[in-house]
Amino acid sequence: MYYPHPLIARHMRQFPILRHPWRRYVTTDDPGAKAFEKRQYRKAERAYRVMASAYQSAEYQGIIGRVGQFVRAIWEAFK
């Protein structure tokens, strides 16, 4: 299955995991609610990236791919 970049997917109807938090983030005016929705969008984006990386080719899923996923997860955690 094709998974587009999250910045593209958040505008697509078939990816509500990214679309709904992003829409709420854009439409809210309250700074507290805006910060909350931004965090929710980042969580959804992280989940989307994990989901998309799980559906890659078989050769990518080798040990090097798994180490790369681990390093990216640590990098994303400290961003």
C-alpha positions in Angstrom: 0.0 0.0 0.0 1.2 3.5 -0.8 1.6 5.9 2.1 2.3 9.5 1.1 4.4 11.9 3.2 2.5 13.0 6.3 2.3 16.6 5.1 0.4 15.3 2.0 -1.6 12.6 3.8 -3.1 15.1 6.3 -5.1 16.6 3.5 -6.3 13.3 2.2 -9.7 11.9 3.2 -8.5 8.3 3.6 -6.0 9.3 6.4 -8.2 10.5 9.2 -5.4 9.7 11.8 -3.6 12.8 10.5 -6.4 14.8 9.0 -8.6 15.4 12.1 -5.9 16.6 14.6 -4.5 18.8 11.9 -7.9 20.4 11.1 -8.6 21.0 14.8 -5.1 22.6 15.1 -5.7 24.9 12.2 -9.2 26.0 13.2 -8.8 26.7 17.0 -8.0 30.1 18.4 -7.3 29.2 22.0 -3.5 29.0 22.6 -3.9 26.1 25.1 -6.1 24.1 22.8 -3.8 24.9 19.9 -0.8 23.5 21.8 -2.7 20.4 22.7 -3.8 19.8 19.1 -0.3 20.3 17.9 0.9 17.6 20.3 -2.0 15.3 19.2 -1.0 15.9 15.5 2.7 15.0 16.3 1.6 11.8 18.0 -0.6 10.9 15.1 2.2 11.7 12.7 4.6 9.4 14.6 2.0 6.6 14.6 1.5 7.1 10.9 5.2 6.9 10.2 5.5 3.6 12.2 2.5 2.2 10.3 3.9 3.2 7.0 7.4 1.8 7.7 5.8 -1.5 8.6 4.5 -1.9 5.1 7.8 -1.6 3.3 9.6 -4.2 1.1 10.9 -7.5 2.5 14.5 -6.6 1.9 14.2 -3.4 3.9 12.8 -5.3 6.9 16.2 -7.0 7.5 18.4 -6.2 10.5 19.7 -3.0 9.0 16.1 -1.7 8.5 15.2 -2.6 12.1 18.3 -0.8 13.5 17.4 2.2 11.4 13.9 2.2 12.7 15.2 2.0 16.3 17.6 4.9 15.8 14.9 7.0 14.1 12.5 6.3 17.0 15.2 7.4 19.5 15.9 10.5 17.4 12.1 11.4 17.3 11.8 10.9 21.0 14.4 13.6 21.7 13.3 16.1 19.1 
